[in-house]
Amino acid sequence: MYAVLREATQLTGFLLLEGFALMSYASAIEPLRAANILARRKLYEWRHISVNGQAATASNGVAVAADGRVGDEGRLDALFVCAGGAPAAFDHGPTLAWLRSLSQRGVRIGGISGGPYVLARAGLLNGYRCTIHWEHAPALAEEFPDLDIRHTLYEIDRDRLTCAGGIAALDMMVDQIERDHGAKLGAAVSEWHLRTQVRQAGSSQRMTLSERFGVSSEKVLRALAFMEANLEEPATVEELAAAAGSTVRQLQRLFVQHLGHTPMRQYLLLRLERSQVLLRQTAMPRTEVALACGFASPNHFSRAYKAHFGRSPGEERQPTARRRARWTDGSEAADEP
């Protein structure tokens, strides 16, 4: 048997926003179920909440029935916001106010995958360490530059729990189970889910540059790292060569050999990829997106963007703008409390 450090059953709410990531949600709730089975008693209960009390649909089309709606009264010990897609488009005032009221009542508040973005918009991450899925991190940093954003798997800072999503939610929940009921039960839950390697909270979300680009050249890797750190104010090829410990000619040859194009072409691709994330995830004006990604003029940015992606920045933004309109005009939240 396992020691039970908290006698009372803890009630955890999962606020499922439309388009939430099913894997992230499952990785968070399944460890609670496993803890109950292994401990042979009900340590945790949970309930599903949606904005309007209707079933919430995940990004893959699977619908999860809701037990309640935003604004419902009742005891909660913890609440996790599960979001995906474009969390920056979520700006539903009643939901944000409800999250703040839960925090004021002492409820532990968490965000999973894109969920931390919603917590930031509610003002609940000010003064806390936090993390978010790497795809959403640039947009979050642009909108909330004063947040202490870490590029880690998860962060538990007092009564705030944030997680990058995916299977990192399993890591975070096992950590919380260990805090609640001891390392022995946490280890048992890990083995239950075939989690044979413990990943610490501070582990990196992303593969190394070598793994991501399939490159082993140290000089190319140093140049790539310098590029990623300097997207807003692009360096010259001479500065890249200096950062890589190479001559310009050698660096040009190495990039063509390992990546199939020149250093400056790779630099442009990285800047365009970042601009795509900002267009999809934020409401930043296109001129600001251009500047944030190192383009001297909106026209230059538009031409480069369309040449690479086959559509203009404005066309890229249209789906996100529609999602934002749905959440701010209330049409996604019929029968609000």
KAJOBEL-V869747 format. One record per pair of residues at least 4 apart in sequence whose C-alpha atoms are under 8 Angstrom apart, sorted by the first residue. I is the first residue (numbers start at 0). J is the second residue. Records with the same first field share a line. If there is no record, write none. Layout:
I = J + J
//
This chain:
0 = 38
1 = 37 + 38 + 183 + 184
2 = 180 + 181 + 184
3 = 38 + 180 + 181
4 = 179 + 180 + 181
5 = 42 + 179 + 180
6 = 42
7 = 42
8 = 41 + 42 + 43 + 44
9 = 42 + 43 + 44 + 75 + 76 + 77
10 = 43 + 44 + 45 + 46 + 74 + 75 + 76 + 77
11 = 43 + 44 + 45 + 46 + 75 + 76 + 77 + 78 + 79
12 = 45 + 46 + 47 + 48 + 75 + 77 + 78 + 79
13 = 45 + 46 + 47 + 48 + 78 + 79 + 80 + 81
14 = 47 + 48 + 49 + 50 + 78 + 79 + 80 + 81
15 = 19 + 47 + 48 + 49 + 50 + 55 + 80 + 81 + 82
16 = 49 + 50 + 55 + 56 + 80 + 81 + 82 + 83
17 = 55 + 56 + 57 + 58 + 82
18 = 55 + 56 + 57 + 58 + 59 + 82 + 83 + 84
19 = 24 + 56 + 57 + 58 + 81 + 82 + 83 + 84
20 = 24 + 57 + 58 + 59 + 81 + 82 + 83 + 84 + 112 + 164 + 165
21 = 25 + 57 + 58 + 59 + 61
22 = 26 + 164 + 165 + 166
23 = 27 + 81 + 111 + 112 + 164 + 165 + 166 + 167 + 168
24 = 28 + 81 + 111 + 168
25 = 29
26 = 30 + 165 + 166 + 167 + 168 + 169
27 = 31 + 168 + 169 + 171 + 172
28 = 32
29 = 33
30 = 34 + 169 + 172 + 173 + 188 + 192
31 = 35 + 42 + 43 + 44 + 172 + 176
32 = 36 + 43
33 = 37 + 188 + 191
34 = 38 + 42 + 43 + 176 + 184 + 185 + 188
35 = 39 + 40 + 41 + 42 + 43
36 = 40 + 41
37 = 184 + 187 + 188
38 = 42 + 184
46 = 65 + 66 + 67
47 = 64 + 65 + 66 + 67
48 = 52 + 65 + 66 + 67 + 68 + 69
49 = 53 + 54 + 55 + 65 + 67 + 68 + 69
50 = 68 + 69 + 94 + 332 + 335
51 = 68 + 69 + 332 + 333 + 334 + 335
52 = 65 + 66 + 67 + 68 + 69
53 = 64 + 65 + 68
54 = 62 + 63 + 64 + 65
55 = 62 + 63 + 64 + 65
56 = 60 + 61 + 62 + 63
57 = 61 + 62 + 63
58 = 83 + 84
67 = 71
69 = 93 + 94 + 97 + 336
70 = 93 + 94 + 97 + 336
75 = 106
76 = 105 + 106 + 107
77 = 106 + 107 + 108 + 109
78 = 106 + 107 + 108 + 109
79 = 108 + 109 + 110 + 111 + 114
80 = 109 + 110 + 111 + 114 + 115 + 117 + 118
81 = 110 + 111 + 112 + 113 + 114
82 = 86 + 110 + 111 + 112 + 113 + 114
83 = 112 + 113 + 114
84 = 113
85 = 89 + 113 + 279 + 280 + 319
86 = 113 + 114 + 116 + 117 + 280
87 = 116 + 117 + 138 + 139 + 280 + 281 + 282 + 323
88 = 280 + 281 + 282 + 319 + 320 + 322 + 323 + 326
89 = 117 + 322 + 323 + 326 + 327
90 = 95 + 117 + 120 + 323 + 326 + 327
91 = 95 + 326 + 327 + 329
92 = 96 + 327
93 = 97
94 = 98
95 = 99 + 117 + 118 + 120 + 121
96 = 100 + 121
97 = 101
98 = 102 + 108 + 118 + 121
99 = 103 + 121 + 122 + 123
100 = 104
101 = 105 + 106 + 108
102 = 106 + 107 + 108 + 123
106 = 158
107 = 158 + 159 + 160
108 = 158 + 159 + 160
109 = 114 + 115 + 118 + 159 + 160 + 161 + 162
110 = 114 + 115 + 116 + 117 + 118 + 160 + 161 + 162
111 = 115 + 131 + 161 + 162 + 163 + 164 + 168
112 = 131 + 132 + 162 + 163 + 164 + 165
113 = 117 + 131 + 132 + 135 + 163 + 164
114 = 118 + 131 + 161
115 = 119 + 129 + 130 + 131 + 161 + 162
116 = 120 + 131 + 135 + 139
117 = 121
118 = 122 + 123 + 124
119 = 123 + 124 + 125 + 143
124 = 128 + 129 + 146 + 159
125 = 145 + 146
126 = 146 + 147
127 = 146 + 147 + 156 + 159
128 = 146 + 147 + 148 + 149 + 154 + 155 + 156
129 = 146 + 147 + 148 + 149 + 153 + 154 + 155 + 156 + 160 + 161 + 162
130 = 136 + 148 + 149 + 150 + 151 + 152 + 153 + 154 + 161 + 162 + 163
131 = 135 + 136 + 148 + 149 + 150 + 153 + 161 + 162 + 163 + 164
132 = 136 + 162 + 163 + 164 + 204
133 = 137 + 150 + 163 + 204 + 205
134 = 276
135 = 139 + 276 + 280
136 = 140 + 148
137 = 141 + 273 + 276 + 277
138 = 142 + 276 + 277 + 280 + 281
139 = 143 + 144
140 = 144 + 145 + 146 + 148
142 = 281
150 = 203 + 204
151 = 163 + 200 + 201 + 202 + 203 + 204
152 = 162 + 163 + 164 + 167 + 199 + 200 + 201 + 202 + 203 + 204
153 = 160 + 161 + 162 + 163 + 167 + 168 + 170 + 171 + 200 + 201
154 = 159 + 160 + 161 + 162 + 171 + 200 + 201
155 = 159 + 160 + 161
156 = 160
162 = 167 + 168 + 171
163 = 167 + 168 + 204
164 = 168
166 = 170
167 = 171
168 = 172
169 = 173
170 = 174 + 197 + 198 + 199 + 200
171 = 175 + 200
172 = 176
173 = 177 + 185 + 186 + 188 + 189
174 = 178 + 185
175 = 179
176 = 180 + 181 + 184 + 185
177 = 181 + 182 + 183 + 184 + 185
178 = 182
180 = 184 + 185
181 = 185
182 = 186
183 = 187
184 = 188
185 = 189
186 = 190
187 = 191
188 = 192
189 = 193 + 194 + 195
190 = 194 + 195
198 = 202
206 = 210 + 211
207 = 211
208 = 212 + 213 + 214 + 220 + 223 + 224
209 = 213 + 214 + 215 + 220
210 = 214
212 = 258
214 = 219 + 220 + 257 + 258
215 = 219 + 220
216 = 220 + 253
217 = 221 + 243
218 = 222 + 243 + 244 + 245 + 250
219 = 223 + 243 + 250 + 253 + 254
220 = 224 + 243
221 = 225 + 242 + 243
222 = 226 + 239 + 240 + 242 + 243
223 = 227
224 = 228
225 = 229 + 239 + 242
226 = 230 + 233 + 234 + 239 + 266 + 269
227 = 269
229 = 233 + 234
230 = 269 + 270 + 291 + 292 + 293
231 = 290 + 291 + 292 + 293
232 = 292 + 293
233 = 266 + 293
234 = 238 + 239
235 = 239
236 = 240 + 247 + 262 + 263
237 = 241 + 246 + 247
238 = 242
239 = 243
240 = 244 + 245 + 246 + 247 + 250
241 = 245 + 246
243 = 250
245 = 249 + 250
246 = 250
247 = 251
248 = 252
249 = 253
250 = 254 + 262
251 = 255 + 261 + 262
252 = 256 + 261
253 = 257
254 = 258 + 259 + 260 + 261 + 262
255 = 259 + 260 + 261
256 = 260
260 = 264 + 265
261 = 265
262 = 266
263 = 267
264 = 268
265 = 269
266 = 270
267 = 271
268 = 272
269 = 273
270 = 274 + 292 + 293
271 = 275 + 292 + 303 + 304
272 = 276
273 = 277 + 292
274 = 278 + 288 + 289 + 291 + 292
275 = 279 + 312 + 315
276 = 280
277 = 281 + 283 + 288
278 = 282 + 283 + 285 + 288 + 312 + 315 + 316
279 = 315 + 316 + 318 + 319
280 = 319
282 = 320
283 = 287 + 288
284 = 288
285 = 289 + 297 + 312 + 313
286 = 290 + 296 + 297
287 = 291
288 = 292
289 = 293 + 294 + 295 + 296 + 297 + 300
290 = 294 + 295 + 296
294 = 299 + 300
295 = 299 + 300
296 = 300
297 = 301
298 = 302
299 = 303
300 = 304
301 = 305 + 311 + 312
302 = 306 + 311
303 = 307
304 = 308 + 309 + 310 + 311 + 312
305 = 309 + 310 + 311 + 312
306 = 310
310 = 314 + 315
311 = 315
312 = 316
313 = 317
316 = 320
317 = 321
318 = 322
319 = 323
320 = 324
321 = 325
322 = 326
323 = 327
324 = 328
325 = 329 + 330 + 331
326 = 330 + 331 + 332
329 = 333
//
